[in-house]
C-alpha cells in the first residue's frame, strides 16, 4: 500500500485543488411564461416540462 513519504503542505494541496470548481447553473427560458428555469427540470411557475403539464400550479 502506498504511503506518502512526506506530508503535503497546505499550499501544495490547495494549488492542486484550484481546478475543482462548481459550475454555474445553466438557465433556460420557459416557453409558456418566459421566466428563467433550470434546464431539464420542471418549470416552477408553469409546472410544465417538454410541453407537458407535470403538475398544476395555483395562481396566487
C-alpha atoms as a printed R data frame, in Angstrom:
   type eleno elety resid chain resno       x      y       z
1  ATOM     1    CA   UNK     A     1   0.000  0.000   0.000
2  ATOM     2    CA   UNK     A     2   1.363  3.415  -0.953
3  ATOM     3    CA   UNK     A     3   2.111  5.768   1.911
4  ATOM     4    CA   UNK     A     4   3.326  9.352   1.417
5  ATOM     5    CA   UNK     A     5   6.934  9.789   2.479
6  ATOM     6    CA   UNK     A     6   6.449 13.440   3.432
7  ATOM     7    CA   UNK     A     7   3.476 15.495   4.479
8  ATOM     8    CA   UNK     A     8   1.822 17.570   1.731
9  ATOM     9    CA   UNK     A     9   1.746 21.233   2.715
10 ATOM    10    CA   UNK     A    10  -1.469 23.254   2.746
11 ATOM    11    CA   UNK     A    11  -0.222 25.425  -0.106
12 ATOM    12    CA   UNK     A    12   0.631 22.450  -2.330
13 ATOM    13    CA   UNK     A    13  -2.705 20.785  -1.572
14 ATOM    14    CA   UNK     A    14  -4.655 23.969  -2.352
15 ATOM    15    CA   UNK     A    15  -2.740 24.554  -5.595
16 ATOM    16    CA   UNK     A    16  -3.756 21.099  -6.750
17 ATOM    17    CA   UNK     A    17  -7.408 21.693  -5.882
18 ATOM    18    CA   UNK     A    18  -7.789 25.080  -7.598
19 ATOM    19    CA   UNK     A    19  -9.302 23.448 -10.670
20 ATOM    20    CA   UNK     A    20 -12.195 21.816  -8.805
21 ATOM    21    CA   UNK     A    21 -14.882 24.459  -9.181
22 ATOM    22    CA   UNK     A    22 -18.648 24.352  -9.031
23 ATOM    23    CA   UNK     A    23 -20.179 25.272 -12.359
24 ATOM    24    CA   UNK     A    24 -22.766 27.969 -12.681
25 ATOM    25    CA   UNK     A    25 -26.240 26.553 -13.277
26 ATOM    26    CA   UNK     A    26 -27.476 26.940 -16.834
27 ATOM    27    CA   UNK     A    27 -30.840 28.659 -17.085
28 ATOM    28    CA   UNK     A    28 -33.302 28.418 -19.933
29 ATOM    29    CA   UNK     A    29 -36.471 30.418 -20.550
30 ATOM    30    CA   UNK     A    30 -39.831 28.731 -20.120
31 ATOM    31    CA   UNK     A    31 -41.672 28.559 -23.440
32 ATOM    32    CA   UNK     A    32 -45.014 29.242 -21.750
33 ATOM    33    CA   UNK     A    33 -44.220 32.014 -19.266
34 ATOM    34    CA   UNK     A    34 -40.800 33.241 -20.384
35 ATOM    35    CA   UNK     A    35 -39.426 33.004 -16.850
36 ATOM    36    CA   UNK     A    36 -35.920 31.612 -16.290
37 ATOM    37    CA   UNK     A    37 -35.865 27.975 -15.159
38 ATOM    38    CA   UNK     A    38 -33.162 25.389 -14.571
39 ATOM    39    CA   UNK     A    39 -32.618 23.227 -17.656
40 ATOM    40    CA   UNK     A    40 -34.010 19.667 -17.688
41 ATOM    41    CA   UNK     A    41 -36.278 20.390 -14.719
42 ATOM    42    CA   UNK     A    42 -39.953 21.240 -14.357
43 ATOM    43    CA   UNK     A    43 -40.619 24.976 -14.559
44 ATOM    44    CA   UNK     A    44 -41.722 26.158 -11.089
45 ATOM    45    CA   UNK     A    45 -44.028 28.883 -12.447
46 ATOM    46    CA   UNK     A    46 -45.909 26.892 -15.093
47 ATOM    47    CA   UNK     A    47 -45.451 23.280 -13.933
48 ATOM    48    CA   UNK     A    48 -44.526 22.166 -17.460
49 ATOM    49    CA   UNK     A    49 -41.655 20.092 -18.824
50 ATOM    50    CA   UNK     A    50 -41.054 19.483 -22.540
51 ATOM    51    CA   UNK     A    51 -44.516 20.764 -23.435
52 ATOM    52    CA   UNK     A    52 -46.404 18.540 -20.978
53 ATOM    53    CA   UNK     A    53 -48.108 19.598 -17.753
54 ATOM    54    CA   UNK     A    54 -46.419 17.741 -14.895
55 ATOM    55    CA   UNK     A    55 -48.303 19.381 -12.041
56 ATOM    56    CA   UNK     A    56 -50.883 22.137 -11.686
57 ATOM    57    CA   UNK     A    57 -49.746 25.458 -10.241
58 ATOM    58    CA   UNK     A    58 -52.124 27.616  -8.187
59 ATOM    59    CA   UNK     A    59 -52.355 31.206  -9.450
60 ATOM    60    CA   UNK     A    60 -51.993 33.417  -6.390
